[in-house]
Amino acid sequence: ERIISTGQSTPEGKWLEQERDEWVILLKGLAEISFESGEKFKLREGDYIHIPAGCRHRVDNTSTDPYCLWIAFHAVFHKK
């Protein structure tokens, strides 16, 4: 999935949560993601992150100049 962000963020008090694992790479721009656990990540161009299924997270902010260009892969990873 290709995502373009131009300053968007997750609404205050809302958490995102997917049924499948998500692997995201930021190809352009700057972004900040936080997790319900309290962890926070600042992403720059080329940074990537794995978000396990069911893990509550939010996008705190995304840059506008340059805009953010993301590629997200959604999958189910099986543990052996």
C-alpha positions in Angstrom: 0.0 0.0 0.0 1.4 3.4 -1.0 0.6 6.2 1.6 1.2 9.9 1.1 1.0 12.1 4.3 1.1 15.9 4.3 1.0 16.8 8.0 -1.6 14.3 9.1 -1.7 12.6 12.5 -3.9 10.2 14.3 -6.7 12.1 16.1 -5.9 12.7 19.8 -7.0 9.8 22.0 -7.4 7.4 19.1 -5.3 4.3 18.5 -4.7 2.4 15.3 -4.8 -1.4 15.4 -4.7 -3.9 12.5 -5.6 -7.6 12.3 -2.5 -8.3 10.3 1.2 -7.5 10.9 2.4 -4.3 9.1 5.8 -3.5 7.9 6.3 0.1 6.9 9.2 2.0 5.2 9.3 5.8 5.0 10.7 6.7 1.6 10.5 10.4 1.9 9.9 12.9 4.7 9.9 12.7 8.5 7.4 11.0 10.8 6.8 10.1 14.5 5.0 7.0 15.6 4.1 6.1 19.2 2.8 2.9 20.8 0.4 2.4 23.6 3.3 0.8 25.5 5.0 4.3 25.6 7.6 3.6 23.0 8.1 6.4 20.4 10.0 6.3 17.1 11.2 9.2 14.9 11.5 8.0 11.3 13.6 9.5 8.6 13.9 8.6 4.9 14.8 4.9 4.6 13.7 4.0 8.2 11.3 1.1 8.6 9.3 -0.4 11.4 7.4 -3.7 12.0 4.0 -3.3 13.8 2.7 -6.7 15.0 -1.0 -7.5 14.6 -3.1 -6.1 17.4 -0.4 -3.7 18.5 -2.0 -0.3 19.3 -0.1 2.6 17.8 -0.6 6.1 16.4 1.1 8.5 14.0 2.0 11.6 16.1 3.0 13.7 13.1 4.3 13.7 9.5 6.2 16.4 7.7 4.7 18.6 5.0 7.8 19.8 3.2 8.8 17.3 2.1 5.6 15.3 2.3 5.8 11.7 3.6 5.8 8.8 1.2 5.3 5.4 2.9 5.1 1.9 1.6 3.2 -0.5 3.8 3.1 -4.3 3.6 0.3 -6.1 5.4 0.8 -9.8 6.1 0.3 -12.6 8.6 3.6 -13.8 9.9 3.5 -17.3 11.5 5.6 -18.1 14.4 7.3 -21.5 14.4 
